[in-house]
Amino acid sequence: MLTGKQKRVLRSQGSHLKPAVALGKDGLTDAVIEETRRQLDSGELVKVRIHPNSLLPVPEAARDLANRTGSELVGVTGGTALLFSPKKKDSAFDLP
């Protein structure tokens, strides 16, 4: 579980990222979940664009995606969610 301060640090570092995954009108498909896991494994911090016409509301889709990928939801802004899954060793993020 991330603290508020840790989330703030991650949001600032994620602000420059471009969305690496897009969740479309079909909602949370297996392909979206698998691609999100792959991106989290390689980069730890991933920005996801959630289309407003998806099957779920944006905050609910973001929470569901975080749960299904085993990651932490850092925040949701508009139609964009930021997910974090730290590596066990050699994490690129030094959180307070």
Backbone bond lengths (Angstrom), bond angles and torsions (degrees), N, CA, C in turn:
res aa  C-N    CA-C-N  psi(-1)  N-CA   C-N-CA  omega(-1)  CA-C   N-CA-C  phi
1 M - - - 1.455 - - 1.525 108.72 -
2 L 1.313 116.06 128.47 1.449 121.73 -180.00 1.519 111.29 -85.52
3 T 1.321 115.89 144.16 1.459 120.31 174.94 1.522 108.90 -83.12
4 G 1.319 116.22 168.78 1.459 120.67 178.47 1.521 111.92 -61.21
5 K 1.328 116.52 -39.23 1.463 120.93 -179.98 1.531 110.54 -65.98
6 Q 1.331 117.04 -41.40 1.455 120.61 178.45 1.528 111.17 -64.43
7 K 1.335 116.39 -40.96 1.464 119.99 177.52 1.525 110.94 -62.96
8 R 1.312 116.97 -38.94 1.460 121.26 179.08 1.533 110.64 -62.29
9 V 1.333 116.49 -43.54 1.468 121.26 178.32 1.527 110.18 -62.87
10 L 1.325 116.86 -44.83 1.464 120.43 -179.47 1.522 112.04 -66.54
11 R 1.335 117.28 -38.80 1.474 119.94 177.30 1.526 110.65 -61.96
12 S 1.331 117.05 -40.11 1.468 119.31 179.69 1.525 110.72 -66.96
13 Q 1.335 117.40 -37.61 1.463 120.29 178.89 1.527 111.78 -75.21
14 G 1.319 116.94 -26.10 1.459 120.51 179.94 1.512 113.95 -86.73
15 S 1.335 116.91 -8.30 1.466 119.23 -176.84 1.524 112.58 -65.13
16 H 1.322 117.75 -27.98 1.467 120.54 -178.95 1.526 112.98 -87.15
17 L 1.329 117.58 -9.32 1.460 121.08 -178.99 1.522 111.71 -73.17
18 K 1.312 114.67 148.72 1.464 120.40 171.41 1.523 107.10 -96.79
19 P 1.333 117.57 150.48 1.470 118.86 179.19 1.526 111.11 -58.42
20 A 1.332 116.01 127.03 1.458 121.77 -179.30 1.518 111.54 -95.37
21 V 1.335 116.15 -18.50 1.458 121.75 -178.39 1.522 107.82 -134.59
22 A 1.326 115.95 142.40 1.462 120.39 177.26 1.523 108.99 -122.97
23 L 1.315 114.62 128.24 1.457 121.11 177.29 1.520 106.40 -101.10
24 G 1.327 116.88 114.98 1.458 121.44 -173.63 1.508 114.17 -94.59
25 K 1.318 114.80 -160.79 1.463 121.22 -175.26 1.518 112.79 -67.88
26 D 1.338 117.87 -17.79 1.464 120.95 179.55 1.524 112.46 -80.68
27 G 1.330 117.14 -7.31 1.465 120.62 177.60 1.517 112.70 82.55
28 L 1.331 115.09 -152.75 1.464 121.30 -176.77 1.524 110.72 -81.35
29 T 1.299 115.63 92.61 1.455 120.41 177.34 1.529 108.84 -89.70
30 D 1.308 115.89 165.95 1.464 120.14 177.28 1.528 110.96 -60.86
31 A 1.321 117.12 -34.97 1.457 120.99 -179.93 1.531 111.37 -65.83
32 V 1.321 117.23 -40.31 1.470 121.34 178.87 1.531 109.90 -65.94
33 I 1.314 116.70 -43.19 1.462 120.86 -179.76 1.527 110.14 -64.36
34 E 1.319 117.06 -44.79 1.465 121.07 -179.53 1.527 111.47 -64.86
35 E 1.325 117.59 -42.64 1.467 120.52 178.82 1.527 110.86 -65.58
36 T 1.316 117.48 -37.81 1.462 120.78 177.89 1.519 110.27 -64.45
37 R 1.320 117.37 -43.26 1.473 120.51 176.65 1.525 111.28 -60.49
38 R 1.319 116.05 -42.55 1.462 120.46 -179.64 1.530 110.64 -63.02
39 Q 1.325 116.68 -43.69 1.465 121.24 179.12 1.533 111.06 -65.50
40 L 1.331 117.15 -39.74 1.464 121.00 178.35 1.527 110.98 -65.50
41 D 1.322 117.09 -38.87 1.463 120.45 179.02 1.521 111.81 -64.06
42 S 1.323 116.25 -35.50 1.463 118.72 -177.75 1.525 113.29 -88.14
43 G 1.337 117.92 -31.27 1.452 117.95 -173.79 1.514 117.13 -124.02
44 E 1.315 119.24 -6.98 1.461 125.89 178.78 1.531 114.62 69.33
45 L 1.321 118.16 -40.34 1.461 122.70 -178.10 1.526 108.01 -119.71
46 V 1.338 116.51 121.60 1.458 120.87 -173.66 1.520 110.05 -131.76
47 K 1.329 114.83 135.11 1.454 120.92 174.84 1.525 107.82 -99.37
48 V 1.337 116.07 131.65 1.459 122.25 -177.16 1.515 109.14 -120.58
49 R 1.312 116.56 128.34 1.467 122.22 176.70 1.516 107.47 -91.83
50 I 1.333 116.39 124.36 1.457 121.78 -179.80 1.520 108.41 -111.73
51 H 1.317 115.09 116.21 1.465 121.16 -178.43 1.527 109.33 -65.32
52 P 1.337 117.87 135.12 1.468 119.65 -177.63 1.526 113.93 -63.99
53 N 1.318 118.20 -18.34 1.467 120.95 179.02 1.527 112.56 -94.35
54 S 1.334 117.44 14.13 1.468 118.92 178.43 1.527 109.25 -67.64
55 L 1.307 115.87 168.90 1.465 120.77 -174.77 1.527 113.25 -65.91
56 L 1.334 117.53 -25.28 1.459 122.66 -179.34 1.525 110.53 -114.94
57 P 1.327 118.17 152.93 1.468 119.60 171.91 1.526 109.73 -61.61
58 V 1.320 117.17 152.75 1.465 122.52 -173.72 1.534 112.80 -53.46
59 P 1.341 120.68 -51.58 1.467 118.87 -178.43 1.535 113.24 -62.72
60 E 1.316 115.91 -38.17 1.465 119.69 179.74 1.531 110.90 -68.81
61 A 1.322 117.11 -40.60 1.467 120.86 177.84 1.530 110.43 -63.66
62 A 1.338 116.91 -39.80 1.463 120.97 179.29 1.526 110.98 -64.42
63 R 1.332 117.33 -44.61 1.469 120.86 178.60 1.529 111.06 -63.65
64 D 1.318 116.24 -42.43 1.456 120.72 -179.93 1.526 111.17 -64.68
65 L 1.323 117.38 -41.85 1.460 121.28 178.44 1.525 110.69 -64.12
66 A 1.324 117.28 -41.95 1.467 120.48 177.77 1.528 110.73 -61.99
67 N 1.320 116.90 -43.59 1.470 120.33 179.28 1.520 111.89 -63.49
68 R 1.320 116.58 -42.24 1.467 120.29 -175.76 1.521 113.27 -76.90
69 T 1.335 117.38 -16.67 1.467 120.22 177.53 1.525 111.74 -103.37
70 G 1.325 117.43 -4.38 1.458 120.24 -179.54 1.512 113.24 71.94
71 S 1.323 116.81 29.47 1.458 121.02 -178.41 1.524 110.41 -114.06
72 E 1.323 115.11 174.68 1.470 121.93 177.80 1.524 108.64 -100.70
73 L 1.309 116.62 136.38 1.455 121.26 174.01 1.526 107.26 -84.39
74 V 1.329 116.45 114.22 1.460 121.44 -178.72 1.515 109.96 -81.03
75 G 1.328 116.78 -40.96 1.449 119.93 179.41 1.515 112.43 179.58
76 V 1.331 114.47 163.23 1.460 122.03 177.15 1.514 107.50 -128.18
77 T 1.322 116.39 126.21 1.456 122.20 176.74 1.515 107.73 -129.78
78 G 1.321 116.37 115.52 1.459 119.71 -177.81 1.513 109.96 61.70
79 G 1.310 116.89 -121.83 1.458 122.07 178.52 1.506 112.90 -104.02
80 T 1.334 117.28 22.65 1.450 121.47 -176.96 1.526 110.34 -122.83
81 A 1.319 115.65 132.76 1.464 121.32 177.47 1.518 108.60 -116.23
82 L 1.322 115.44 147.80 1.457 121.84 177.71 1.523 108.03 -117.12
83 L 1.334 116.50 121.95 1.456 122.87 -177.88 1.519 109.80 -115.09
84 F 1.339 116.01 147.07 1.461 121.58 -178.74 1.516 109.66 -136.02
85 S 1.334 115.40 133.59 1.455 122.18 174.53 1.520 107.31 -140.93
86 P 1.350 117.19 102.24 1.465 119.27 -175.19 1.521 112.28 -70.00
87 K 1.328 115.11 147.76 1.455 120.28 174.08 1.522 107.97 -74.52
88 K 1.304 116.04 151.34 1.468 120.56 179.30 1.526 110.94 -65.66
89 K 1.341 115.94 -40.24 1.464 121.57 179.25 1.524 108.86 -126.62
90 D 1.295 115.71 150.21 1.468 122.46 173.71 1.520 113.72 56.86
91 S 1.306 116.79 48.33 1.453 120.68 177.01 1.528 109.81 -69.02
92 A 1.315 116.36 142.26 1.456 121.72 179.24 1.529 111.77 -79.51
93 F 1.325 116.53 -9.00 1.455 120.88 -175.28 1.518 110.08 -111.87
94 D 1.337 115.67 124.29 1.448 122.19 177.22 1.522 107.47 -101.85
95 L 1.318 115.71 94.03 1.462 120.78 -175.38 1.522 111.25 -88.61
96 P 1.351 116.19 144.13 1.465 119.44 178.91 1.517 112.56 -67.54
